Amino acid sequence: MERRNVPFEVIFRRFIREVQLSGILTNAKKKRFKEKEPNRRLRRESALRREARQKIKRGY
């Protein structure tokens, strides 16, 4: 999928969009500082509940 003569701005915008969609940057910002164990546990439990709700909503 190599495209020739594509402006740098287009390639850069595409890269930024991919980084945002993958969530790499937001994940790095969250892990920048050490988090206490209770907070990590609560966040993990909340994520599991959210995922379970989404599965039920989608019918999986």
CHARMM-style PDB file with segment names, atoms N, HN, CA, C and O in Angstrom:
ATOM      1  N   MET     1       0.833  -1.182   0.000  1.00  0.00      PROA
ATOM      2  CA  MET     1       0.000   0.000   0.000  1.00  0.00      PROA
ATOM      3  C   MET     1       0.878   1.245   0.000  1.00  0.00      PROA
ATOM      4  O   MET     1       0.574   2.218   0.691  1.00  0.00      PROA
ATOM      5  N   GLU     2       1.921   1.223  -0.739  1.00  0.00      PROA
ATOM      6  HN  GLU     2       2.167   0.433  -1.300  1.00  0.00      PROA
ATOM      7  CA  GLU     2       2.821   2.362  -0.805  1.00  0.00      PROA
ATOM      8  C   GLU     2       2.297   3.361  -1.820  1.00  0.00      PROA
ATOM      9  O   GLU     2       1.994   3.009  -2.960  1.00  0.00      PROA
ATOM     10  N   ARG     3       2.194   4.604  -1.393  1.00  0.00      PROA
ATOM     11  HN  ARG     3       2.440   4.890  -0.467  1.00  0.00      PROA
ATOM     12  CA  ARG     3       1.714   5.658  -2.287  1.00  0.00      PROA
ATOM     13  C   ARG     3       2.849   6.645  -2.503  1.00  0.00      PROA
ATOM     14  O   ARG     3       3.517   7.060  -1.557  1.00  0.00      PROA
ATOM     15  N   ARG     4       3.048   6.999  -3.703  1.00  0.00      PROA
ATOM     16  HN  ARG     4       2.505   6.662  -4.472  1.00  0.00      PROA
ATOM     17  CA  ARG     4       4.120   7.944  -4.026  1.00  0.00      PROA
ATOM     18  C   ARG     4       3.544   9.355  -4.152  1.00  0.00      PROA
ATOM     19  O   ARG     4       2.369   9.546  -4.466  1.00  0.00      PROA
ATOM     20  N   ASN     5       4.406  10.329  -3.898  1.00  0.00      PROA
ATOM     21  HN  ASN     5       5.360  10.174  -3.643  1.00  0.00      PROA
ATOM     22  CA  ASN     5       4.043  11.746  -4.017  1.00  0.00      PROA
ATOM     23  C   ASN     5       2.895  12.144  -3.096  1.00  0.00      PROA
ATOM     24  O   ASN     5       2.075  12.989  -3.455  1.00  0.00      PROA
ATOM     25  N   VAL     6       2.832  11.542  -1.914  1.00  0.00      PROA
ATOM     26  HN  VAL     6       3.498  10.856  -1.622  1.00  0.00      PROA
ATOM     27  CA  VAL     6       1.831  11.918  -0.926  1.00  0.00      PROA
ATOM     28  C   VAL     6       2.464  12.985  -0.036  1.00  0.00      PROA
ATOM     29  O   VAL     6       3.568  12.788   0.470  1.00  0.00      PROA
ATOM     30  N   PRO     7       1.779  14.112   0.161  1.00  0.00      PROA
ATOM     31  CA  PRO     7       2.351  15.176   0.992  1.00  0.00      PROA
ATOM     32  C   PRO     7       2.604  14.705   2.422  1.00  0.00      PROA
ATOM     33  O   PRO     7       1.893  13.849   2.947  1.00  0.00      PROA
ATOM     34  N   PHE     8       3.620  15.278   3.028  1.00  0.00      PROA
ATOM     35  HN  PHE     8       4.197  15.974   2.601  1.00  0.00      PROA
ATOM     36  CA  PHE     8       3.990  14.910   4.390  1.00  0.00      PROA
ATOM     37  C   PHE     8       2.834  15.138   5.354  1.00  0.00      PROA
ATOM     38  O   PHE     8       2.613  14.327   6.253  1.00  0.00      PROA
ATOM     39  N   GLU     9       2.090  16.237   5.177  1.00  0.00      PROA
ATOM     40  HN  GLU     9       2.270  16.895   4.447  1.00  0.00      PROA
ATOM     41  CA  GLU     9       0.991  16.565   6.085  1.00  0.00      PROA
ATOM     42  C   GLU     9      -0.065  15.462   6.101  1.00  0.00      PROA
ATOM     43  O   GLU     9      -0.632  15.146   7.147  1.00  0.00      PROA
ATOM     44  N   VAL    10      -0.317  14.888   4.941  1.00  0.00      PROA
ATOM     45  HN  VAL    10       0.143  15.144   4.092  1.00  0.00      PROA
ATOM     46  CA  VAL    10      -1.317  13.819   4.847  1.00  0.00      PROA
ATOM     47  C   VAL    10      -0.832  12.582   5.598  1.00  0.00      PROA
ATOM     48  O   VAL    10      -1.588  11.955   6.341  1.00  0.00      PROA
ATOM     49  N   ILE    11       0.426  12.244   5.396  1.00  0.00      PROA
ATOM     50  HN  ILE    11       1.040  12.753   4.792  1.00  0.00      PROA
ATOM     51  CA  ILE    11       0.999  11.078   6.081  1.00  0.00      PROA
ATOM     52  C   ILE    11       1.014  11.302   7.585  1.00  0.00      PROA
ATOM     53  O   ILE    11       0.693  10.398   8.356  1.00  0.00      PROA
ATOM     54  N   PHE    12       1.390  12.512   8.002  1.00  0.00      PROA
ATOM     55  HN  PHE    12       1.651  13.247   7.375  1.00  0.00      PROA
ATOM     56  CA  PHE    12       1.453  12.836   9.429  1.00  0.00      PROA
ATOM     57  C   PHE    12       0.063  12.778  10.056  1.00  0.00      PROA
ATOM     58  O   PHE    12      -0.097  12.235  11.148  1.00  0.00      PROA
ATOM     59  N   ARG    13      -0.950  13.335   9.374  1.00  0.00      PROA
ATOM     60  HN  ARG    13      -0.820  13.777   8.486  1.00  0.00      PROA
ATOM     61  CA  ARG    13      -2.316  13.298   9.881  1.00  0.00      PROA
ATOM     62  C   ARG    13      -2.806  11.859  10.022  1.00  0.00      PROA
ATOM     63  O   ARG    13      -3.475  11.514  10.995  1.00  0.00      PROA
ATOM     64  N   ARG    14      -2.467  11.030   9.044  1.00  0.00      PROA
ATOM     65  HN  ARG    14      -1.923  11.311   8.253  1.00  0.00      PROA
ATOM     66  CA  ARG    14      -2.847   9.621   9.079  1.00  0.00      PROA
ATOM     67  C   ARG    14      -2.206   8.926  10.282  1.00  0.00      PROA
ATOM     68  O   ARG    14      -2.850   8.135  10.971  1.00  0.00      PROA
ATOM     69  N   PHE    15      -0.932   9.232  10.524  1.00  0.00      PROA
ATOM     70  HN  PHE    15      -0.408   9.875   9.964  1.00  0.00      PROA
ATOM     71  CA  PHE    15      -0.213   8.649  11.654  1.00  0.00      PROA
ATOM     72  C   PHE    15      -0.853   9.067  12.977  1.00  0.00      PROA
ATOM     73  O   PHE    15      -1.084   8.231  13.851  1.00  0.00      PROA
ATOM     74  N   ILE    16      -1.139  10.368  13.123  1.00  0.00      PROA
ATOM     75  HN  ILE    16      -0.951  11.047  12.414  1.00  0.00      PROA
ATOM     76  CA  ILE    16      -1.748  10.879  14.353  1.00  0.00      PROA
ATOM     77  C   ILE    16      -3.098  10.210  14.590  1.00  0.00      PROA
ATOM     78  O   ILE    16      -3.418   9.846  15.722  1.00  0.00      PROA
ATOM     79  N   ARG    17      -3.888  10.046  13.538  1.00  0.00      PROA
ATOM     80  HN  ARG    17      -3.628  10.341  12.619  1.00  0.00      PROA
ATOM     81  CA  ARG    17      -5.194   9.400  13.670  1.00  0.00      PROA
ATOM     82  C   ARG    17      -5.042   7.961  14.150  1.00  0.00      PROA
ATOM     83  O   ARG    17      -5.793   7.512  15.016  1.00  0.00      PROA
ATOM     84  N   GLU    18      -4.072   7.234  13.591  1.00  0.00      PROA
ATOM     85  HN  GLU    18      -3.462   7.599  12.887  1.00  0.00      PROA
ATOM     86  CA  GLU    18      -3.849   5.842  13.998  1.00  0.00      PROA
ATOM     87  C   GLU    18      -3.414   5.760  15.459  1.00  0.00      PROA
ATOM     88  O   GLU    18      -3.844   4.863  16.186  1.00  0.00      PROA
ATOM     89  N   VAL    19      -2.567   6.690  15.891  1.00  0.00      PROA
ATOM     90  HN  VAL    19      -2.219   7.419  15.300  1.00  0.00      PROA
ATOM     91  CA  VAL    19      -2.117   6.704  17.288  1.00  0.00      PROA
ATOM     92  C   VAL    19      -3.301   6.965  18.208  1.00  0.00      PROA
ATOM     93  O   VAL    19      -3.432   6.312  19.244  1.00  0.00      PROA
ATOM     94  N   GLN    20      -4.163   7.905  17.847  1.00  0.00      PROA
ATOM     95  HN  GLN    20      -4.058   8.435  17.006  1.00  0.00      PROA
ATOM     96  CA  GLN    20      -5.319   8.213  18.679  1.00  0.00      PROA
ATOM     97  C   GLN    20      -6.288   7.037  18.741  1.00  0.00      PROA
ATOM     98  O   GLN    20      -6.815   6.721  19.808  1.00  0.00      PROA
ATOM     99  N   LEU    21      -6.523   6.395  17.615  1.00  0.00      PROA
ATOM    100  HN  LEU    21      -6.095   6.651  16.748  1.00  0.00      PROA
ATOM    101  CA  LEU    21      -7.453   5.269  17.592  1.00  0.00      PROA
ATOM    102  C   LEU    21      -6.924   4.075  18.374  1.00  0.00      PROA
ATOM    103  O   LEU    21      -7.703   3.338  18.979  1.00  0.00      PROA
ATOM    104  N   SER    22      -5.613   3.877  18.369  1.00  0.00      PROA
ATOM    105  HN  SER    22      -4.981   4.476  17.877  1.00  0.00      PROA
ATOM    106  CA  SER    22      -5.051   2.734  19.076  1.00  0.00      PROA
ATOM    107  C   SER    22      -5.031   2.953  20.585  1.00  0.00      PROA
ATOM    108  O   SER    22      -4.990   1.986  21.347  1.00  0.00      PROA
ATOM    109  N   GLY    23      -5.060   4.213  21.030  1.00  0.00      PROA
ATOM    110  HN  GLY    23      -5.093   4.998  20.412  1.00  0.00      PROA
ATOM    111  CA  GLY    23      -5.077   4.506  22.457  1.00  0.00      PROA
ATOM    112  C   GLY    23      -3.716   4.424  23.114  1.00  0.00      PROA
ATOM    113  O   GLY    23      -3.634   4.395  24.342  1.00  0.00      PROA
ATOM    114  N   ILE    24      -2.657   4.387  22.346  1.00  0.00      PROA
ATOM    115  HN  ILE    24      -2.724   4.410  21.348  1.00  0.00      PROA
ATOM    116  CA  ILE    24      -1.308   4.276  22.899  1.00  0.00      PROA
ATOM    117  C   ILE    24      -0.973   5.490  23.752  1.00  0.00      PROA
ATOM    118  O   ILE    24      -0.455   5.355  24.860  1.00  0.00      PROA
ATOM    119  N   LEU    25      -1.271   6.673  23.232  1.00  0.00      PROA
ATOM    120  HN  LEU    25      -1.692   6.783  22.332  1.00  0.00      PROA
ATOM    121  CA  LEU    25      -0.898   7.900  23.925  1.00  0.00      PROA
ATOM    122  C   LEU    25      -1.678   8.066  25.225  1.00  0.00      PROA
ATOM    123  O   LEU    25      -1.095   8.436  26.245  1.00  0.00      PROA
ATOM    124  N   THR    26      -2.980   7.803  25.211  1.00  0.00      PROA
ATOM    125  HN  THR    26      -3.453   7.503  24.383  1.00  0.00      PROA
ATOM    126  CA  THR    26      -3.773   7.939  26.427  1.00  0.00      PROA
ATOM    127  C   THR    26      -3.332   6.926  27.472  1.00  0.00      PROA
ATOM    128  O   THR    26      -3.308   7.231  28.664  1.00  0.00      PROA
ATOM    129  N   ASN    27      -2.984   5.729  27.031  1.00  0.00      PROA
ATOM    130  HN  ASN    27      -3.003   5.482  26.063  1.00  0.00      PROA
ATOM    131  CA  ASN    27      -2.502   4.707  27.956  1.00  0.00      PROA
ATOM    132  C   ASN    27      -1.178   5.133  28.584  1.00  0.00      PROA
ATOM    133  O   ASN    27      -0.972   4.937  29.781  1.00  0.00      PROA
ATOM    134  N   ALA    28      -0.290   5.708  27.795  1.00  0.00      PROA
ATOM    135  HN  ALA    28      -0.458   5.867  26.822  1.00  0.00      PROA
ATOM    136  CA  ALA    28       1.001   6.164  28.307  1.00  0.00      PROA
ATOM    137  C   ALA    28       0.815   7.289  29.314  1.00  0.00      PROA
ATOM    138  O   ALA    28       1.524   7.345  30.318  1.00  0.00      PROA
ATOM    139  N   LYS    29      -0.129   8.184  29.057  1.00  0.00      PROA
ATOM    140  HN  LYS    29      -0.705   8.139  28.241  1.00  0.00      PROA
ATOM    141  CA  LYS    29      -0.381   9.287  29.983  1.00  0.00      PROA
ATOM    142  C   LYS    29      -0.932   8.762  31.309  1.00  0.00      PROA
ATOM    143  O   LYS    29      -0.597   9.285  32.372  1.00  0.00      PROA
ATOM    144  N   LYS    30      -1.778   7.729  31.247  1.00  0.00      PROA
ATOM    145  HN  LYS    30      -2.050   7.304  30.384  1.00  0.00      PROA
ATOM    146  CA  LYS    30      -2.335   7.163  32.474  1.00  0.00      PROA
ATOM    147  C   LYS    30      -1.252   6.490  33.310  1.00  0.00      PROA
ATOM    148  O   LYS    30      -1.292   6.546  34.540  1.00  0.00      PROA
ATOM    149  N   LYS    31      -0.286   5.856  32.650  1.00  0.00      PROA
ATOM    150  HN  LYS    31      -0.254   5.811  31.652  1.00  0.00      PROA
ATOM    151  CA  LYS    31       0.747   5.109  33.360  1.00  0.00      PROA
ATOM    152  C   LYS    31       1.967   5.954  33.686  1.00  0.00      PROA
ATOM    153  O   LYS    31       2.982   5.427  34.142  1.00  0.00      PROA
ATOM    154  N   ARG    32       1.880   7.255  33.457  1.00  0.00      PROA
ATOM    155  HN  ARG    32       1.056   7.683  33.086  1.00  0.00      PROA
ATOM    156  CA  ARG    32       3.032   8.128  33.692  1.00  0.00      PROA
ATOM    157  C   ARG    32       3.428   8.134  35.165  1.00  0.00      PROA
ATOM    158  O   ARG    32       4.615   8.154  35.489  1.00  0.00      PROA
ATOM    159  N   PHE    33       2.444   8.118  36.054  1.00  0.00      PROA
ATOM    160  HN  PHE    33       1.480   8.103  35.791  1.00  0.00      PROA
ATOM    161  CA  PHE    33       2.709   8.140  37.487  1.00  0.00      PROA
ATOM    162  C   PHE    33       2.198   6.845  38.104  1.00  0.00      PROA
ATOM    163  O   PHE    33       1.212   6.270  37.642  1.00  0.00      PROA
ATOM    164  N   LYS    34       2.875   6.398  39.145  1.00  0.00      PROA
ATOM    165  HN  LYS    34       3.675   6.865  39.520  1.00  0.00      PROA
ATOM    166  CA  LYS    34       2.473   5.169  39.826  1.00  0.00      PROA
ATOM    167  C   LYS    34       1.132   5.388  40.515  1.00  0.00      PROA
ATOM    168  O   LYS    34       0.907   6.404  41.173  1.00  0.00      PROA
ATOM    169  N   GLU    35       0.265   4.427  40.348  1.00  0.00      PROA
ATOM    170  HN  GLU    35       0.447   3.602  39.814  1.00  0.00      PROA
ATOM    171  CA  GLU    35      -1.067   4.514  40.926  1.00  0.00      PROA
ATOM    172  C   GLU    35      -1.168   3.537  42.096  1.00  0.00      PROA
ATOM    173  O   GLU    35      -0.619   2.437  42.044  1.00  0.00      PROA
ATOM    174  N   LYS    36      -1.867   3.942  43.138  1.00  0.00      PROA
ATOM    175  HN  LYS    36      -2.314   4.836  43.179  1.00  0.00      PROA
ATOM    176  CA  LYS    36      -2.015   3.070  44.301  1.00  0.00      PROA
ATOM    177  C   LYS    36      -2.885   1.867  43.949  1.00  0.00      PROA
ATOM    178  O   LYS    36      -3.758   1.952  43.085  1.00  0.00      PROA
ATOM    179  N   GLU    37      -2.641   0.760  44.617  1.00  0.00      PROA
ATOM    180  HN  GLU    37      -1.932   0.691  45.319  1.00  0.00      PROA
ATOM    181  CA  GLU    37      -3.302  -0.511  44.298  1.00  0.00      PROA
ATOM    182  C   GLU    37      -4.828  -0.433  44.365  1.00  0.00      PROA
ATOM    183  O   GLU    37      -5.484  -0.939  43.455  1.00  0.00      PROA
ATOM    184  N   PRO    38      -5.432   0.177  45.403  1.00  0.00      PROA
ATOM    185  CA  PRO    38      -6.905   0.222  45.412  1.00  0.00      PROA
ATOM    186  C   PRO    38      -7.481   0.918  44.174  1.00  0.00      PROA
ATOM    187  O   PRO    38      -8.500   0.488  43.633  1.00  0.00      PROA
ATOM    188  N   ASN    39      -6.830   1.983  43.735  1.00  0.00      PROA
ATOM    189  HN  ASN    39      -6.003   2.333  44.175  1.00  0.00      PROA
ATOM    190  CA  ASN    39      -7.317   2.686  42.545  1.00  0.00      PROA
ATOM    191  C   ASN    39      -7.203   1.805  41.312  1.00  0.00      PROA
ATOM    192  O   ASN    39      -8.108   1.775  40.479  1.00  0.00      PROA
ATOM    193  N   ARG    40      -6.095   1.090  41.195  1.00  0.00      PROA
ATOM    194  HN  ARG    40      -5.359   1.114  41.872  1.00  0.00      PROA
ATOM    195  CA  ARG    40      -5.908   0.200  40.050  1.00  0.00      PROA
ATOM    196  C   ARG    40      -6.967  -0.889  40.053  1.00  0.00      PROA
ATOM    197  O   ARG    40      -7.538  -1.220  39.014  1.00  0.00      PROA
ATOM    198  N   ARG    41      -7.223  -1.447  41.241  1.00  0.00      PROA
ATOM    199  HN  ARG    41      -6.759  -1.179  42.085  1.00  0.00      PROA
ATOM    200  CA  ARG    41      -8.214  -2.516  41.356  1.00  0.00      PROA
ATOM    201  C   ARG    41      -9.603  -2.004  40.980  1.00  0.00      PROA
ATOM    202  O   ARG    41     -10.332  -2.668  40.242  1.00  0.00      PROA
ATOM    203  N   LEU    42      -9.970  -0.824  41.485  1.00  0.00      PROA
ATOM    204  HN  LEU    42      -9.379  -0.285  42.085  1.00  0.00      PROA
ATOM    205  CA  LEU    42     -11.285  -0.267  41.174  1.00  0.00      PROA
ATOM    206  C   LEU    42     -11.426   0.042  39.686  1.00  0.00      PROA
ATOM    207  O   LEU    42     -12.479  -0.195  39.094  1.00  0.00      PROA
ATOM    208  N   ARG    43     -10.371   0.566  39.091  1.00  0.00      PROA
ATOM    209  HN  ARG    43      -9.515   0.759  39.571  1.00  0.00      PROA
ATOM    210  CA  ARG    43     -10.415   0.888  37.664  1.00  0.00      PROA
ATOM    211  C   ARG    43     -10.551  -0.386  36.834  1.00  0.00      PROA
ATOM    212  O   ARG    43     -11.285  -0.423  35.847  1.00  0.00      PROA
ATOM    213  N   ARG    44      -9.830  -1.431  37.251  1.00  0.00      PROA
ATOM    214  HN  ARG    44      -9.234  -1.401  38.053  1.00  0.00      PROA
ATOM    215  CA  ARG    44      -9.898  -2.706  36.537  1.00  0.00      PROA
ATOM    216  C   ARG    44     -11.300  -3.306  36.653  1.00  0.00      PROA
ATOM    217  O   ARG    44     -11.856  -3.783  35.663  1.00  0.00      PROA
ATOM    218  N   GLU    45     -11.877  -3.281  37.868  1.00  0.00      PROA
ATOM    219  HN  GLU    45     -11.426  -2.893  38.672  1.00  0.00      PROA
ATOM    220  CA  GLU    45     -13.222  -3.820  38.060  1.00  0.00      PROA
ATOM    221  C   GLU    45     -14.248  -3.037  37.242  1.00  0.00      PROA
ATOM    222  O   GLU    45     -15.163  -3.612  36.653  1.00  0.00      PROA
ATOM    223  N   SER    46     -14.077  -1.728  37.218  1.00  0.00      PROA
ATOM    224  HN  SER    46     -13.333  -1.262  37.696  1.00  0.00      PROA
ATOM    225  CA  SER    46     -14.978  -0.889  36.437  1.00  0.00      PROA
ATOM    226  C   SER    46     -14.881  -1.230  34.954  1.00  0.00      PROA
ATOM    227  O   SER    46     -15.898  -1.286  34.263  1.00  0.00      PROA
ATOM    228  N   ALA    47     -13.672  -1.454  34.467  1.00  0.00      PROA
ATOM    229  HN  ALA    47     -12.846  -1.408  35.029  1.00  0.00      PROA
ATOM    230  CA  ALA    47     -13.478  -1.809  33.058  1.00  0.00      PROA
ATOM    231  C   ALA    47     -14.125  -3.154  32.751  1.00  0.00      PROA
ATOM    232  O   ALA    47     -14.722  -3.325  31.688  1.00  0.00      PROA
ATOM    233  N   LEU    48     -14.014  -4.105  33.669  1.00  0.00      PROA
ATOM    234  HN  LEU    48     -13.530  -3.966  34.532  1.00  0.00      PROA
ATOM    235  CA  LEU    48     -14.629  -5.417  33.459  1.00  0.00      PROA
ATOM    236  C   LEU    48     -16.154  -5.316  33.421  1.00  0.00      PROA
ATOM    237  O   LEU    48     -16.805  -5.963  32.600  1.00  0.00      PROA
ATOM    238  N   ARG    49     -16.720  -4.493  34.319  1.00  0.00      PROA
ATOM    239  HN  ARG    49     -16.192  -3.968  34.985  1.00  0.00      PROA
ATOM    240  CA  ARG    49     -18.174  -4.297  34.308  1.00  0.00      PROA
ATOM    241  C   ARG    49     -18.623  -3.638  33.008  1.00  0.00      PROA
ATOM    242  O   ARG    49     -19.629  -4.031  32.417  1.00  0.00      PROA
ATOM    243  N   ARG    50     -17.870  -2.635  32.571  1.00  0.00      PROA
ATOM    244  HN  ARG    50     -17.053  -2.315  33.051  1.00  0.00      PROA
ATOM    245  CA  ARG    50     -18.199  -1.931  31.331  1.00  0.00      PROA
ATOM    246  C   ARG    50     -18.149  -2.892  30.144  1.00  0.00      PROA
ATOM    247  O   ARG    50     -19.021  -2.864  29.275  1.00  0.00      PROA
ATOM    248  N   GLU    51     -17.121  -3.742  30.116  1.00  0.00      PROA
ATOM    249  HN  GLU    51     -16.413  -3.764  30.822  1.00  0.00      PROA
ATOM    250  CA  GLU    51     -16.983  -4.715  29.032  1.00  0.00      PROA
ATOM    251  C   GLU    51     -18.139  -5.714  29.049  1.00  0.00      PROA
ATOM    252  O   GLU    51     -18.659  -6.082  27.996  1.00  0.00      PROA
ATOM    253  N   ALA    52     -18.542  -6.151  30.244  1.00  0.00      PROA
ATOM    254  HN  ALA    52     -18.120  -5.852  31.100  1.00  0.00      PROA
ATOM    255  CA  ALA    52     -19.654  -7.095  30.355  1.00  0.00      PROA
ATOM    256  C   ALA    52     -20.951  -6.457  29.852  1.00  0.00      PROA
ATOM    257  O   ALA    52     -21.736  -7.105  29.160  1.00  0.00      PROA
ATOM    258  N   ARG    53     -21.176  -5.181  30.205  1.00  0.00      PROA
ATOM    259  HN  ARG    53     -20.539  -4.655  30.768  1.00  0.00      PROA
ATOM    260  CA  ARG    53     -22.366  -4.477  29.726  1.00  0.00      PROA
ATOM    261  C   ARG    53     -22.373  -4.382  28.208  1.00  0.00      PROA
ATOM    262  O   ARG    53     -23.412  -4.560  27.574  1.00  0.00      PROA
ATOM    263  N   GLN    54     -21.211  -4.101  27.628  1.00  0.00      PROA
ATOM    264  HN  GLN    54     -20.366  -3.956  28.143  1.00  0.00      PROA
ATOM    265  CA  GLN    54     -21.130  -3.983  26.173  1.00  0.00      PROA
ATOM    266  C   GLN    54     -21.410  -5.319  25.501  1.00  0.00      PROA
ATOM    267  O   GLN    54     -22.059  -5.364  24.456  1.00  0.00      PROA
ATOM    268  N   LYS    55     -20.921  -6.416  26.099  1.00  0.00      PROA
ATOM    269  HN  LYS    55     -20.393  -6.378  26.948  1.00  0.00      PROA
ATOM    270  CA  LYS    55     -21.179  -7.738  25.526  1.00  0.00      PROA
ATOM    271  C   LYS    55     -22.665  -8.067  25.569  1.00  0.00      PROA
ATOM    272  O   LYS    55     -23.215  -8.615  24.614  1.00  0.00      PROA
ATOM    273  N   ILE    56     -23.310  -7.729  26.682  1.00  0.00      PROA
ATOM    274  HN  ILE    56     -22.863  -7.284  27.458  1.00  0.00      PROA
ATOM    275  CA  ILE    56     -24.749  -7.977  26.799  1.00  0.00      PROA
ATOM    276  C   ILE    56     -25.503  -7.132  25.777  1.00  0.00      PROA
ATOM    277  O   ILE    56     -26.433  -7.608  25.125  1.00  0.00      PROA
ATOM    278  N   LYS    57     -25.089  -5.875  25.647  1.00  0.00      PROA
ATOM    279  HN  LYS    57     -24.334  -5.488  26.177  1.00  0.00      PROA
ATOM    280  CA  LYS    57     -25.753  -4.966  24.718  1.00  0.00      PROA
ATOM    281  C   LYS    57     -25.626  -5.458  23.280  1.00  0.00      PROA
ATOM    282  O   LYS    57     -26.566  -5.351  22.493  1.00  0.00      PROA
ATOM    283  N   ARG    58     -24.454  -5.999  22.944  1.00  0.00      PROA
ATOM    284  HN  ARG    58     -23.690  -6.086  23.584  1.00  0.00      PROA
ATOM    285  CA  ARG    58     -24.214  -6.493  21.589  1.00  0.00      PROA
ATOM    286  C   ARG    58     -24.814  -7.875  21.367  1.00  0.00      PROA
ATOM    287  O   ARG    58     -25.005  -8.290  20.223  1.00  0.00      PROA
ATOM    288  N   GLY    59     -25.114  -8.595  22.451  1.00  0.00      PROA
ATOM    289  HN  GLY    59     -24.958  -8.258  23.380  1.00  0.00      PROA
ATOM    290  CA  GLY    59     -25.720  -9.909  22.329  1.00  0.00      PROA
ATOM    291  C   GLY    59     -24.728 -11.038  22.142  1.00  0.00      PROA
ATOM    292  O   GLY    59     -25.072 -12.058  21.546  1.00  0.00      PROA
ATOM    293  N   TYR    60     -23.519 -10.891  22.627  1.00  0.00      PROA
ATOM    294  HN  TYR    60     -23.239 -10.062  23.111  1.00  0.00      PROA
ATOM    295  CA  TYR    60     -22.514 -11.954  22.489  1.00  0.00      PROA
ATOM    296  C   TYR    60     -22.692 -12.990  23.557  1.00  0.00      PROA
ATOM    297  OT1 TYR    60     -21.939 -13.962  23.605  1.00  0.00      PROA
TER     298      TYR     60
END
